[in-house]
Amino acid sequence: MENRSKLVDIEMLGSEVGNVGPSIGEKERICWGCGLRLLLPSNAHVFKCGWCGAITNERLLGHDHGGLWWRRWRDRCFVFIVCSFMSLIICAGVWSVCPVIFSISNFWGIFHSGITLILAVTTFTTYSRAAFRCAGTQPDVQWGSYPLVGRGDLEDFTFCSSCSKAKSPRTHHCRSCGMCILDMDHHCPFIGNCVGAANHRPFIGFLISTIVSTIYVAVMCGYAGLHTWPRLKLLNGVSLRNASAFHVIREIFLATLSSAFLMSTQDIVLVYLIIASISVQIGLVVLLWQQLLFIYKGQTYLSSLSLNGGDGAKESDCRNILSFFGCPNAFSRYLSISRKRHKW
């Protein structure tokens, strides 16, 4: 076919390629996107087709990543550990806190049990949706044949040699999942899955639910501990009224150590739950803040690593967060009007 032998203009990518003009015609290559022949300099390893817009990187073609089975088993182990840890926190909290709350008041005991059930169901539901559903796949596109691929149909698309299909600029290949993920943010081993277009919202919901749950666990365990922990007794009857701050801290620390030997199993479990919940809170609050910041900027973690700030990066705006959570358009219009008034 005459069209297939037609030479198309190319756009070079990368500083090592240099100028196209004088060196064209040294080597012939085939564009993977439309199948047309291109005349390129011999040192051109990365090039862009002037017809379909597909980008070819010969250094990545045919490169296969091994160890997929090992990474999948690692993720499964992380999921099992996380589910076991959440179940342990819930069961230990119910065992150590509920008897204390019910001994104070049956009403507050029932109320506490209802809040605990709601938080547990919400946390496990959002975790399951984030971990056990596909993170997001891009729609299939036509590629490989000139009659089917029009001009600019594959603009900035690349070829994924692992999946053997076209990959859009918003798509990244995950080595752990072994597939291309649309709007991939990162691969999270704790959910054993990627965070992408299809499960990003449940992942954020899981972070929020877990933070709220751990705060509730810390507060309720501290409240229960005030009723069960042995009272601190200062050694040798020391008076702290006129003592220095260092002396006060030292005496309280020594009194706490002496009282620790009088703690029951229930008291020790309460202390562990407080320390564990606060530790988890710190890590998840940092992660949630980072995620919300990327959403506010209209980016993902991977897109923020690119030199140009991400492919198709949006303007930083609160409307990005509202759109992410699927809020009504009325809020977006209100923010837009308020922003214009502020500029005036």
Buried (B, 14 or more C-beta within 10 A) or exposed (E): EEEEEEEBEBEBBEEEBEEBEEBBEEEEBBBBBBBBEBBBBEEBBBBBBBBBBBBBBEEBEEEEEEEBEEBBEBBEEBBEEBBEEBEEBBEBBBEBBBEBBBEEEEEEBEEBBEEBEEBBEBBBBBBBBBBEEBBBBBEEBBBBEBEEBEEEBBBBBBBBBBBEBBBBBBBBBBEBBBBBBBBBBBBBBBBBBBBBBBBBBBBBBBBBBBBBBBBBBBEBBBBBBEEBBBEEEBEEEEEEEEEEEEEBEEBEEBBEEBBEEEBEEBBEBBBBBBEBBEEBBEEBBEBBEEBBEBBBBBBBBBBBEEEEEBBEBBEEBBBBBBBBEEEEEEBBEEBBEEEEEEEE
